[in-house]
Amino acid sequence: MAKPPGAREIFRKGLFDENPVLRQILGICSALAVTNLLLNTAIMSLALIFTTAMSSATVSLLRDVTPPRVRMMVQVLIIACYVIIVDIALQAWLPDVSRQLGPYVGLIITNCIVMGRAEGFAVSNPPLPSFLDGVACGAGYGAVLMAVAFIRELTGAGTLFGLHVMPGWWVNWTIMVMPPAAFFVLGTFLWVVNSRTPKAGAK
């Protein structure tokens, strides 16, 4: 059996080399939907980190006793359980945020990042590396979303985490709090990252 990667390698891949949004173009729906406010984005990012980490660890723990023919169904069930925990916690402690996020918390169940790490990493690695892999990929996802939300909230509302920070002469760009702005900001991030990444085989 191959030796599992170390924590440093796991985090390097999750945050940079294999960033789920910038490198693999996964989780785009939530990137476009919830990045109009930093608070909503931070909660969504933490929810995905928790779900990905715990799901990957659980899938890894059960990998030797899960029949291959039902593996995908078991993974979806595990992910759904953790998403339900997140949804209930938000409704209990942050009801306003829960209402603003709406169905996007529940859609974590179908997020390609969560299922991808469970199927691509957790089924063939021990629980601790699987947990760290989930944290790393979730953090990579969250970092990109927070950067997009920072630009959108600052330019669209003149605030950061709801606190007004722009000078009085600033005119808010209304389009920046609308979904199309997320598309253009995220597209710009992708273009910058890919333009600075050496092409495979390039000298």
C-alpha positions as CSV (number, residue, x, y, z in Angstrom):
1,M,0.0,0.0,0.0
2,A,1.4,3.4,-1.0
3,K,2.4,5.7,1.9
4,P,-0.2,8.5,2.4
5,P,1.0,12.1,1.6
6,G,2.2,14.2,4.5
7,A,0.2,17.2,5.9
8,R,2.4,19.8,4.2
9,E,1.9,18.2,0.8
10,I,-1.9,17.8,1.4
11,F,-2.3,21.5,2.3
12,R,0.0,22.6,-0.6
13,K,-2.2,20.7,-3.1
14,G,-5.5,21.7,-1.5
15,L,-4.6,25.4,-1.3
16,F,-2.6,25.9,-4.5
17,D,-1.6,23.0,-6.8
18,E,-5.1,21.4,-6.9
19,N,-7.3,24.3,-5.6
20,P,-10.8,23.0,-6.3
21,V,-12.0,26.3,-7.7
22,L,-9.0,27.8,-9.5
23,R,-7.5,24.5,-10.7
24,Q,-10.4,22.1,-11.0
25,I,-13.2,24.6,-11.6
26,L,-15.5,22.9,-9.0
27,G,-18.0,24.5,-6.6
28,I,-18.8,27.3,-9.0
29,C,-22.5,27.5,-8.2
30,S,-21.9,28.6,-4.6
31,A,-19.0,30.9,-5.7
32,L,-21.5,32.8,-7.9
33,A,-24.4,32.7,-5.4
34,V,-23.1,33.5,-2.0
35,T,-20.1,35.9,-2.5
36,N,-22.0,39.2,-2.4
37,L,-21.4,39.4,1.4
38,L,-18.2,38.4,3.3
39,L,-20.2,37.1,6.3
40,N,-22.3,34.7,4.2
41,T,-19.2,33.6,2.3
42,A,-17.3,32.9,5.5
43,I,-20.2,30.8,6.9
44,M,-20.5,28.9,3.6
45,S,-16.8,28.3,3.5
46,L,-16.7,27.0,7.1
47,A,-19.7,24.8,6.4
48,L,-18.0,23.2,3.4
49,I,-14.7,22.7,5.3
50,F,-16.6,20.9,8.1
51,T,-18.6,18.8,5.7
52,T,-15.6,17.9,3.5
53,A,-13.3,17.1,6.4
54,M,-15.8,15.0,8.4
55,S,-17.2,13.2,5.3
56,S,-13.8,12.3,4.1
57,A,-12.7,11.0,7.5
58,T,-15.9,9.0,7.9
59,V,-15.7,7.5,4.4
60,S,-12.1,6.5,5.1
61,L,-13.1,4.9,8.4
62,L,-15.8,2.8,6.6
63,R,-13.9,2.1,3.4
64,D,-13.0,-1.5,4.3
65,V,-16.5,-2.4,5.2
66,T,-18.4,-0.6,2.5
67,P,-19.4,-2.9,-0.5
68,P,-18.2,-1.4,-3.7
69,R,-21.6,-1.6,-5.4
70,V,-23.1,0.8,-2.8
71,R,-20.1,2.9,-2.2
72,M,-21.4,6.0,-3.9
73,M,-24.8,5.8,-2.1
74,V,-23.0,5.4,1.2
75,Q,-20.9,8.5,0.5
76,V,-23.9,10.6,-0.4
77,L,-25.7,9.5,2.8
78,I,-22.6,10.4,4.9
79,I,-22.3,13.8,3.3
80,A,-26.1,14.4,3.7
81,C,-25.8,13.7,7.4
82,Y,-23.1,16.3,8.0
83,V,-24.9,18.9,5.8
84,I,-28.1,18.4,7.9
85,I,-26.0,19.0,11.1
86,V,-24.7,22.2,9.5
87,D,-28.2,23.3,8.4
88,I,-29.7,22.7,11.8
89,A,-26.9,24.5,13.6
90,L,-27.3,27.6,11.3
91,Q,-31.0,27.7,11.8
92,A,-30.6,27.5,15.6
93,W,-27.7,29.9,16.0
94,L,-27.6,32.1,12.9
95,P,-31.2,32.2,11.6
96,D,-30.6,35.4,9.5
97,V,-27.6,33.9,7.8
98,S,-29.5,30.7,7.3
99,R,-32.3,32.5,5.5
100,Q,-29.9,34.4,3.3
101,L,-28.0,31.3,2.2
102,G,-31.3,29.6,1.5
103,P,-31.0,26.3,-0.4
104,Y,-27.2,26.7,-1.0
105,V,-26.4,25.0,2.3
106,G,-28.4,21.9,1.3
107,L,-26.7,21.9,-2.1
108,I,-23.4,21.1,-0.4
109,I,-24.6,17.5,-0.6
110,T,-24.2,17.7,-4.4
111,N,-21.0,19.8,-4.3
112,C,-18.4,18.1,-6.5
113,I,-15.6,19.1,-4.1
114,V,-17.1,17.0,-1.3
115,M,-17.9,14.0,-3.3
116,G,-14.6,14.3,-5.3
117,R,-12.4,14.2,-2.2
118,A,-14.4,11.3,-0.7
119,E,-14.1,9.2,-3.9
120,G,-10.7,10.4,-5.0
121,F,-8.8,10.5,-1.7
122,A,-10.6,9.1,1.3
123,V,-11.4,5.7,-0.2
124,S,-7.7,4.9,-0.5
125,N,-6.2,6.7,2.5
126,P,-6.3,6.5,6.3
127,P,-8.7,8.7,8.3
128,L,-6.3,11.4,9.5
129,P,-4.8,12.3,6.0
130,S,-8.4,12.1,4.6
131,F,-9.5,14.6,7.3
132,L,-6.6,16.9,6.5
133,D,-7.3,16.6,2.8
134,G,-10.9,17.7,3.4
135,V,-9.8,20.7,5.5
136,A,-7.2,21.7,2.9
137,C,-9.6,21.5,-0.1
138,G,-12.3,23.3,1.8
139,A,-9.9,26.0,2.8
140,G,-8.7,26.4,-0.8
141,Y,-12.4,26.7,-1.8
142,G,-13.0,29.2,1.0
143,A,-10.0,31.4,0.2
144,V,-11.1,31.9,-3.4
145,L,-14.7,32.7,-2.3
146,M,-13.5,35.1,0.4
147,A,-11.3,37.0,-2.2
148,V,-14.3,37.3,-4.6
149,A,-16.6,38.4,-1.7
150,F,-14.1,41.0,-0.5
151,I,-14.1,42.7,-3.9
152,R,-17.8,42.4,-4.4
153,E,-18.9,43.7,-1.0
154,L,-16.3,46.5,-0.9
155,T,-17.2,47.8,-4.4
156,G,-20.9,47.0,-4.4
157,A,-21.9,48.1,-0.9
158,G,-18.8,50.0,0.4
159,T,-18.7,47.7,3.4
160,L,-16.7,44.8,4.8
161,F,-18.5,42.3,7.1
162,G,-21.3,44.9,7.2
163,L,-19.1,47.8,8.4
164,H,-18.9,50.8,6.2
165,V,-15.3,51.5,5.1
166,M,-15.5,53.4,1.9
167,P,-15.2,57.3,1.9
168,G,-18.2,59.5,1.4
169,W,-17.5,60.2,-2.2
170,W,-17.6,56.6,-3.2
171,V,-20.5,55.5,-5.4
172,N,-21.5,51.9,-4.9
173,W,-21.3,49.7,-8.0
174,T,-24.7,48.1,-7.8
175,I,-23.8,45.4,-10.4
176,M,-21.2,44.1,-8.0
177,V,-23.8,42.7,-5.6
178,M,-25.6,40.9,-8.5
179,P,-24.7,37.3,-9.6
180,P,-23.1,38.4,-13.0
181,A,-20.4,40.3,-11.1
182,A,-19.3,37.1,-9.4
183,F,-18.9,35.5,-12.8
184,F,-16.6,38.2,-14.0
185,V,-14.6,38.5,-10.8
186,L,-14.1,34.8,-10.6
187,G,-13.3,34.7,-14.3
188,T,-10.6,37.3,-13.7
189,F,-9.1,35.3,-10.9
190,L,-9.0,32.2,-13.1
191,W,-7.3,34.2,-15.9
192,V,-4.7,35.7,-13.6
193,V,-3.9,32.3,-12.0
194,N,-3.7,30.4,-15.3
195,S,-1.7,33.1,-17.0
196,R,0.9,32.8,-14.3
197,T,1.0,29.0,-14.2
198,P,3.7,27.5,-16.5
199,K,2.2,25.3,-19.2
200,A,2.9,21.5,-19.0
201,G,6.1,20.8,-20.9
202,A,7.1,24.5,-21.2
203,K,10.7,25.2,-20.8
